[in-house]
Amino acid sequence: MSTVVKGYLCWRCGTELSELRLPVSRREECSSCRAEIHVCKQCVFYSAHIANACREDRAEFVSNKEKSNFCDYYKPKADACQATALDKDKQAKLQAEALFGDIKQDKKSEQTIDPDDPEQAAREELKRLFGDDG
Ligand SMILES: [Zn+2]
């Protein structure tokens, strides 16, 4: 028996994981960026600021936080994408600056950021850069 949940966002690209089934399969992946979903970074216990990046101290050590794991404590986090950000808007700006900083100065006419939605622009760029990773 499985439960379909909605409103869960991919930890990597932020795309909504439509019809995510619980319990999450280790083969589950984001339809947009192909990120695996049964990973630390999609988990409610994930925390980048602590040892092992896991708040569940009974969980076994997982070395790769972006690969599907066998952790018994895995529990999908709906807003994992936002949780990894310090501040959503701030991070989007920083990412956009880091990615487009040079372009802005040299090729203003080719600047691809939508001024009304810098976050989406940053996300698209990240997807382009890291989408085929793994
Ligand atoms: Zn994704």
Boltz pocket constraint, residues with backbone or C-beta under 6 A from the ligand:
constraints:
  - pocket:
      binder: B
      contacts: [[A, 10], [A, 11], [A, 12], [A, 13], [A, 14], [A, 15], [A, 30], [A, 31], [A, 32], [A, 33], [A, 34], [A, 35]]
      max_distance: 6.0
